[in-house]
Amino acid sequence: MIYPGTRSLIEAVRSLEPIIASYRDEAERNRQLSRPVFEALADAGLFKLLVPQKFGGLETDLKTFIQVIEEVSRIDSAAGWCLSIGAVQGRWAAYLHDDVARAIFEPPRALMAGAATPSGRAVVVQGGYRMTGRWSFGSGITYSDWVHANCLVFEGDQPRSGTNGATEVRNLVLPTTDCEIVDTWHTGGLRGTGSFDFVVNDVFVPEERSFLGFTPISIRPGTLYAMPVFSVFPISIAAVPLGLARAAIETLLELAEAKTPTGSGSLLRERASVQSDLARAEALVRAARALLLEVAQELWETTEQTGETSMRLRALVRLACAHVAISSAQAVDLMYTAGGASSLREDNRLERLFRDVHAAAQHLAVIPHNFELAGKVLFGINPGTLRF
């Protein structure tokens, strides 16, 4: 189902399908998104899905965001992943003052890459911080103009305590040219995402290009920017495997219409086990998708009405995202198995989708551990992490 306000964006994505699909193999070989695909996505405004309208963004609702990411991911895993990661960074404009946000996000092909894990150190100096560290998983960084990264804040050699008593985590934003990109992306899945490491060595970052890392407070009005970082980000990740699972179902349908299995006198589509697997995959994807959209809508409406997000609702978001990842992987597995030996071939899309969906499901935002965190909260127990 396509929701009001979404149709034109979905149609825009589908108009890009020929160019996105034509570069799938090149991205896989080069281990990064192909430039024509990046430019096509950027020129369609898709990296600005969550950027405030004030800075030329689309400022979409969560349901629209999910469906656009899902549709691009259906066409190509790497494009969907890079769009998901790149577009969700647009929310950072809500935590930066106008002049800074405008400089970063207004350019037509603006793209920010980055990492949430506080793998660096930000030493307090006059007017800002000296930033040093190394971060992994900088998806799409080779096309970015800006990078953000979380750091532990130090005053001299001593960590600075935040309001919760733990060391303060701060998100610092700097030009990509101030980073060294390290070619580390040799993986089984999501090869085409260019998720390289990046290194920053004692670079000055002014105070105005920083904000609290895990619990930032928006200075921009709007429901989209009032929602917690660690509720919106998992949703952006979960939308990708949904698209991959839909692509696997479509691929199996096409294969089953043409393939006659060895030793059989009938088409693959006529085999009872394959019919059952197809139905099970369809149920898995539709149920998981429905849950994600339902929880995303509840998150939006509650935030809009109250300006707050309860721990229970955050828990529902996390369990929905983990459920999507597991269900999508199971659906792809069913289609991969149903395809038989044909699924082993690199020229069969099921081979890549199998690898890619399991890579996507390994992301911290959607791994099964999120069920434990959600269960704790539903029992009234503190989740024990600031990333919630």
Long-range contacts (C-beta under 8 A, 24 or more apart in sequence): 2-67, 3-63, 3-64, 3-67, 5-60, 5-61, 5-64, 6-63, 6-64, 6-67, 6-68, 9-46, 9-58, 9-60, 9-64, 9-67, 9-68, 10-67, 10-68, 10-71, 12-44, 12-46, 13-44, 13-46, 13-68, 13-71, 13-72, 13-75, 14-71, 16-40, 16-41, 16-44, 16-75, 17-75, 20-72, 20-75, 20-76, 20-79, 21-75, 21-76, 23-76, 24-76, 24-78, 24-192, 24-352, 27-76, 27-78, 27-79, 27-191, 27-192, 28-78, 28-191, 28-192, 28-352, 30-192, 31-185, 31-186, 31-191, 31-192, 31-194, 32-140, 32-142, 32-185, 32-192, 32-193, 32-194, 32-196, 33-78, 33-79, 33-82, 33-140, 33-143, 33-192, 33-193, 33-194, 35-143, 37-76, 37-79, 38-82, 38-109, 38-111, 38-140, 38-143, 39-109, 41-72, 41-79, 41-82, 41-83, 42-108, 42-109, 42-110, 42-111, 43-108, 43-109, 46-72, 46-83, 46-87, 47-83, 47-86, 47-87, 47-90, 47-109, 47-110, 47-111, 48-87, 48-90, 48-105, 48-110, 49-87, 49-90, 50-87, 50-88, 50-90, 50-91, 50-224, 50-232, 51-90, 51-93, 51-105, 51-110, 52-93, 52-94, 52-101, 52-105, 52-220, 52-222, 52-225, 54-98, 54-220, 55-93, 55-101, 55-102, 55-105, 55-106, 56-105, 56-106, 57-90, 57-93, 57-105, 59-222, 59-224, 60-224, 61-223, 61-224, 61-300, 62-224, 62-227, 62-232, 62-235, 62-296, 62-297, 62-299, 62-300, 63-293, 63-296, 63-297, 63-300, 65-235, 65-236, 65-239, 66-235, 66-238, 66-239, 66-242, 66-292, 66-293, 66-296, 67-239, 69-236, 69-239, 69-240, 69-243, 70-239, 70-240, 70-242, 70-243, 70-246, 70-289, 71-243, 72-243, 73-239, 73-240, 73-241, 73-242, 73-243, 73-244, 73-247, 74-243, 74-244, 74-246, 74-247, 74-250, 75-243, 75-247, 76-192, 77-189, 77-190, 77-192, 77-240, 77-244, 77-352, 77-353, 77-356, 77-357, 77-360, 78-190, 78-191, 78-192, 78-193, 79-192, 80-239, 80-240, 80-243, 80-244, 81-139, 81-190, 81-193, 81-240, 81-360, 82-139, 82-140, 82-193, 82-194, 84-236, 84-237, 84-239, 84-240, 85-113, 85-139, 85-140, 85-193, 85-236, 86-111, 86-112, 86-113, 86-139, 86-140, 86-144, 87-236, 88-232, 88-233, 88-236, 89-113, 89-114, 89-148, 91-224, 91-225, 91-229, 91-232, 92-148, 92-171, 92-173, 92-211, 93-220, 94-218, 94-219, 94-220, 94-222, 94-224, 94-225, 95-171, 95-211, 95-212, 95-216, 95-217, 95-218, 95-219, 95-220, 95-225, 96-173, 96-208, 96-209, 96-211, 96-219, 97-208, 97-219, 100-173, 100-208, 100-209, 104-145, 104-146, 104-173, 107-145, 110-145, 110-146, 111-140, 111-143, 111-144, 111-145, 111-146, 112-144, 112-145, 112-146, 112-147, 112-148, 112-173, 113-138, 113-139, 113-140, 113-141, 113-144, 113-146, 113-147, 113-148, 113-176, 113-198, 114-138, 114-147, 114-148, 114-149, 115-148, 115-149, 115-150, 115-198, 116-150, 116-213, 116-233, 116-387, 117-150, 118-150, 118-151, 118-152, 118-169, 118-213, 119-149, 119-150, 120-149, 120-150, 120-151, 120-152, 120-172, 120-200, 121-151, 121-152, 121-154, 122-151, 122-152, 122-153, 122-154, 122-170, 122-172, 122-205, 122-210, 123-154, 123-155, 123-156, 124-153, 124-154, 124-155, 124-160, 125-204, 127-206, 127-207, 128-204, 128-205, 128-206, 128-207, 128-208, 128-209, 128-210, 129-153, 129-170, 129-172, 129-204, 129-205, 129-207, 129-210, 130-202, 130-203, 130-204, 130-205, 131-172, 131-174, 131-200, 131-202, 131-203, 131-204, 131-205, 132-200, 132-201, 132-202, 132-203, 133-199, 133-200, 134-182, 134-197, 134-198, 134-199, 134-200, 135-197, 135-198, 136-184, 136-195, 136-197, 137-195, 137-197, 138-181, 138-195, 138-196, 138-197, 138-198, 139-193, 139-194, 139-195, 140-193, 140-194, 140-195, 141-176, 141-179, 141-181, 141-194, 141-195, 141-196, 141-198, 142-181, 142-194, 142-196, 143-194, 144-176, 145-175, 145-176, 146-173, 146-174, 146-175, 146-176, 147-173, 147-174, 147-175, 147-176, 147-178, 147-179, 147-198, 148-172, 148-173, 148-174, 149-198, 149-200, 150-213, 150-214, 151-213, 162-212, 164-386, 166-386, 168-212, 169-212, 169-213, 169-214, 169-386, 170-210, 170-211, 170-212, 170-213, 171-210, 171-211, 171-212, 171-213, 171-216, 172-205, 172-209, 172-210, 173-205, 173-209, 173-210, 174-200, 174-203, 174-205, 174-209, 178-203, 187-359, 188-355, 188-358, 188-359, 189-355, 189-356, 189-357, 189-358, 189-359, 189-360, 190-355, 190-356, 190-359, 190-360, 214-386, 214-387, 215-386, 223-300, 223-303, 223-304, 226-303, 226-307, 227-299, 227-300, 227-303, 227-309, 228-309, 228-314, 228-388, 230-314, 230-365, 230-387, 230-388, 231-299, 231-309, 231-313, 231-314, 231-317, 231-318, 233-365, 234-317, 234-318, 234-321, 234-365, 234-366, 234-370, 235-292, 235-296, 235-317, 235-321, 237-321, 237-325, 237-360, 237-363, 237-365, 237-366, 238-292, 238-320, 238-321, 238-324, 238-325, 238-365, 238-366, 239-292, 240-360, 241-324, 241-325, 241-328, 241-329, 241-357, 241-360, 241-361, 241-366, 242-285, 242-288, 242-289, 242-292, 242-324, 242-328, 244-328, 244-332, 244-353, 244-356, 244-357, 244-360, 245-281, 245-284, 245-285, 245-327, 245-328, 245-329, 245-331, 245-332, 245-357, 246-285, 247-349, 247-353, 248-281, 248-331, 248-332, 248-335, 248-336, 248-349, 248-350, 248-353, 248-354, 248-357, 249-278, 249-281, 249-282, 249-285, 249-331, 249-335, 251-335, 251-339, 251-348, 251-349, 251-350, 251-353, 252-278, 252-281, 252-335, 252-338, 252-339, 252-350, 253-278, 255-339, 255-342, 255-348, 255-350, 256-338, 259-339, 259-340, 259-342, 261-340, 268-338, 268-339, 268-340, 273-338, 274-338, 277-334, 277-335, 277-337, 277-338, 278-334, 278-335, 278-338, 280-331, 280-334, 281-330, 281-331, 281-332, 281-334, 281-335, 282-331, 284-327, 284-328, 284-330, 284-331, 284-334, 285-327, 285-328, 285-331, 287-327, 288-320, 288-323, 288-324, 288-327, 288-328, 289-324, 291-320, 291-323, 291-324, 292-320, 292-321, 292-323, 292-324, 294-320, 295-320, 296-320, 311-377, 311-383, 311-388, 312-377, 312-378, 314-377, 314-388, 315-373, 315-374, 315-375, 315-376, 315-377, 315-378, 315-383, 316-374, 318-370, 318-373, 318-374, 318-388, 319-370, 319-371, 319-374, 319-375, 321-365, 321-366, 321-370, 322-366, 322-367, 322-368, 322-370, 322-371, 322-374, 324-366, 325-360, 325-361, 325-363, 325-366, 325-367, 326-361, 326-368, 328-357, 328-360, 328-361, 329-357, 329-358, 329-361, 332-357
